[in-house]
Amino acid sequence: MGMTILYVGFAVYILAVNFYAFRFLKTQKENYEAGDGIKGDGKLLLAALLGGAVAIYASMFFLRFRLGNLFFMIFMPLLAVLNIYCFFLGFRGIYMFF
C-alpha cells in the first residue's frame, strides 16, 4: 500500500508540472498576441527544470510559439531527456527508500 501511494504521488507530480508548463506557455502566447510582449522566461525555465521540459518542448511545436528562440530550441530537448531519465530513475528506484 505504501509503495502504491508513492507511485501515484510521483505520477501526479509529473502530470501537474507538465500541465502547469503547458498552461504557462499558452498564457505567454496569449499575452504576446494581445501585445503585452513576452514575460516570465525565468518561470518557464523553472518549470522545465522541475520536470516540465517535455510539455514545454511539445507545446512549442503544438502552439507554434517561441520556435525562433535558439536557446529554448537547444536547451529544452536536452532538459527533456534529462527529465525523462530522472523520472525513470525515480520510478525504478522508489523502492530503495523502504
N, C-alpha and C positions, 0 to 999 in steps of 0.2 A: 504494500500500500504506500509506503514512504517513497519508494522509487518512482511510482506512477505519478505522485504529486510533483516530484522534481522534474520529470519529463514533461508533464503538462505545463508546469510553470515556465520552463525553459522555452517550450514551443510558443506559449502565449507571449513571452518577452520578444522573441524573434518576430512574430507576426505584428506585435504592437509597434516595434521600432520601424519595421518596414512600412507599415501603414502610415505612421507619422511622417516618414521621409517622403513617401509619395504625395501625401496631402500638402506637405510644406513646399515641394517643388511645384505642385499645381497652383498653390496660392501665390508663389513667386511669379509664375507665368501670368496669372490673372492680374496681379498688381502691375506687371510690366506692360501688359496690354492696355491697362487703364491709364498709363502714363506716369506711374509713380517711380519707375526705374527698378533696378534690381538691388534688393537689400537682403541681408541675412545670410551671406555666404558662410559666415562662421557657424551659424546654427546648422546649415546644410552639411558642413564638414563634420560637425559634432555628431549629427545623426548618422552619417556614414561611418564614422569611427565606432559608434555604439552598435553597429550591425545593420544599418540600412543602406549600405552601398549598392547592394543588388537591386533594391527597389529604385534608388536614385538613378542608377545607370539605365535600367529598363525604362523608367518613366521619361528619361531624357529623350529616348527614341520614340516612345509612345506619344508624348506630348509635342515632340519636335521643338524642344526648347533647350537652350544652352549648348547646342551641338557645336557651336563655333568656339567654345571655350576650351582651349587646348589643355589647360590644367585639369579640368574635370574629365575630359576625354581620355587622358592618360592615367590619372590618379584613381578614378572610380573603378575601372576594371581590375586594377591591381589590388585595391582595397576590397573589392567584391570577392576576389579569390581568397584573400586573407580571411575575410568574414566567413566564407563557406568552410574553410579549413578549421577555423576556431569553433564553428558550430558542430562540425564533425567530431572534433576532439571533445567538445562538451557533451554531446550525446553518447559518444563511445566511452568516455572516461568518467561519467557521472557516478558510477557505482563505486569509484575509488574513495568517495567521501564517507562511506559507511563501512 
